[in-house]
Amino acid sequence: MKTFRIAIASLALLAATMANAQQAAPPAAESAMPAAAAPVAADHAMSGTAAWYGRKFAGRKTASGQRFNPFAMTAAHPTLAFGTRVKVTNTRNKRSVIVTINDRMNSPGRMLDVTQAAAKRLGFIRSGLADVTLEVVGQRRLKRARH
């Protein structure tokens, strides 16, 4: 029953997010995304929904080439450049962490996937989803994993 309620809540959140995105979407010619992720200005802020992913993916390679560590302060984002450091704030409880983008994700209705450790600090392990704000705070050079 709890799983069913979470699924229904997730679908409602997805529908609301999609409706807001369609209302605020610029004309198609202006919304073309560059082929590669570009660095973002340090004062750039966004808001949306975050989820977390954990031990199931431990040790697998991320899109940046690093191995996934569920206990590190990292995150996946669809467009931010690898190495971008982002302050993530849970809008419900105002807890914040700084994570480094090292992976990609393509999940409609979500803007960010954080590690289990980041979700724990942000206080949304049990719920699985949280409304968050992102603030780009800098750039960091990532070390690529050895093959």
C-alpha positions as CSV (number, residue, x, y, z in Angstrom):
1,M,0.0,0.0,0.0
2,K,2.9,2.4,0.8
3,T,4.5,1.6,-2.5
4,F,1.2,2.4,-4.3
5,R,0.9,5.8,-2.5
6,I,4.5,6.7,-3.4
7,A,3.8,5.7,-7.0
8,I,0.7,7.9,-7.1
9,A,2.5,10.8,-5.5
10,S,5.4,10.4,-7.9
11,L,3.0,10.5,-10.9
12,A,1.2,13.6,-9.6
13,L,4.5,15.3,-9.0
14,L,5.6,14.3,-12.5
15,A,2.4,15.6,-14.1
16,A,2.7,19.0,-12.2
17,T,6.3,19.4,-13.2
18,M,5.5,18.6,-16.9
19,A,2.6,21.1,-16.8
20,N,4.9,23.8,-15.4
21,A,7.6,23.0,-17.9
22,Q,5.1,23.3,-20.8
23,Q,3.8,26.7,-19.6
24,A,7.3,28.1,-19.2
25,A,8.9,26.5,-22.3
26,P,10.4,29.1,-24.8
27,P,9.8,28.7,-28.5
28,A,11.6,25.7,-30.1
29,A,14.2,27.8,-31.9
30,E,15.4,29.4,-28.6
31,S,15.4,26.1,-26.5
32,A,18.0,24.2,-28.6
33,M,20.5,22.7,-26.2
34,P,24.2,22.6,-27.2
35,A,25.6,19.2,-28.0
36,A,28.1,19.2,-25.1
37,A,27.5,20.4,-21.6
38,A,29.0,23.8,-21.1
39,P,30.2,25.3,-17.9
40,V,27.5,27.3,-16.1
41,A,28.0,30.7,-14.5
42,A,28.6,30.6,-10.7
43,D,25.4,32.6,-10.0
44,H,23.1,30.3,-11.9
45,A,20.2,28.8,-9.8
46,M,17.5,26.2,-10.6
47,S,14.8,24.4,-8.8
48,G,13.1,21.1,-9.3
49,T,12.8,17.5,-8.0
50,A,15.7,15.4,-6.8
51,A,15.9,11.6,-6.1
52,W,18.7,9.4,-4.8
53,Y,20.5,6.3,-6.0
54,G,22.6,4.1,-3.9
55,R,24.4,0.8,-3.3
56,K,22.8,-1.0,-6.3
57,F,25.1,1.1,-8.5
58,A,28.2,1.0,-6.4
59,G,31.4,0.4,-8.4
60,R,29.8,1.0,-11.8
61,K,31.3,3.6,-14.0
62,T,29.5,6.9,-14.2
63,A,29.2,8.9,-17.4
64,S,32.3,10.9,-16.4
65,G,34.4,7.7,-16.1
66,Q,34.5,7.7,-12.3
67,R,33.3,4.7,-10.3
68,F,30.0,5.4,-8.5
69,N,30.4,5.7,-4.7
70,P,27.1,5.9,-2.8
71,F,28.9,7.5,0.2
72,A,30.5,10.4,-1.8
73,M,28.9,13.8,-2.3
74,T,28.2,13.5,-6.0
75,A,25.2,13.8,-8.3
76,A,23.8,13.2,-11.8
77,H,22.4,16.0,-13.9
78,P,21.2,16.0,-17.5
79,T,23.2,19.0,-18.7
80,L,25.6,20.5,-16.2
81,A,29.3,20.0,-17.0
82,F,31.2,17.2,-15.1
83,G,33.0,18.8,-12.2
84,T,30.4,21.5,-11.6
85,R,30.0,22.0,-7.9
86,V,26.4,22.6,-6.9
87,K,24.8,23.6,-3.6
88,V,21.6,21.6,-3.2
89,T,19.0,22.8,-0.7
90,N,16.0,20.8,0.3
91,T,13.2,23.4,0.2
92,R,11.2,21.6,2.9
93,N,13.7,21.5,5.7
94,K,16.3,24.0,4.4
95,R,19.2,21.4,4.7
96,S,22.0,21.9,2.2
97,V,25.0,20.0,0.8
98,I,27.5,20.7,-1.9
99,V,27.9,18.0,-4.5
100,T,30.0,17.5,-7.6
101,I,28.3,16.5,-10.9
102,N,29.9,13.4,-12.2
103,D,27.1,11.5,-13.9
104,R,24.2,12.0,-16.4
105,M,20.6,11.1,-16.0
106,N,17.5,11.2,-18.2
107,S,14.5,11.0,-15.9
108,P,11.4,13.1,-16.9
109,G,10.1,15.1,-13.9
110,R,13.5,15.0,-12.1
111,M,16.3,17.5,-12.3
112,L,18.9,15.8,-10.1
113,D,19.9,12.4,-8.8
114,V,22.1,12.5,-5.7
115,T,24.0,9.8,-3.8
116,Q,22.7,8.0,-0.8
117,A,25.0,10.0,1.5
118,A,23.8,13.4,0.0
119,A,20.1,12.3,0.4
120,K,20.7,11.4,4.0
121,R,22.2,14.8,4.8
122,L,19.4,16.5,2.9
123,G,16.8,14.4,4.9
124,F,14.9,12.6,2.1
125,I,16.1,9.0,2.3
126,R,12.7,7.7,3.4
127,S,10.6,9.7,1.0
128,G,13.0,9.1,-2.0
129,L,12.1,12.5,-3.6
130,A,12.5,16.1,-2.6
131,D,11.9,19.5,-4.0
132,V,15.3,21.2,-4.1
133,T,17.0,24.3,-5.3
134,L,20.4,24.2,-7.0
135,E,23.0,26.9,-7.0
136,V,26.2,26.5,-9.0
137,V,29.1,27.4,-6.7
138,G,32.1,26.5,-8.9
139,Q,33.9,24.1,-11.1
140,R,36.3,21.3,-10.2
141,R,38.4,19.1,-12.4
142,L,37.4,15.4,-12.2
143,K,39.9,12.6,-12.1
144,R,39.0,9.9,-14.7
145,A,39.0,6.4,-13.6
146,R,41.8,4.1,-14.8
147,H,40.7,1.2,-17.0
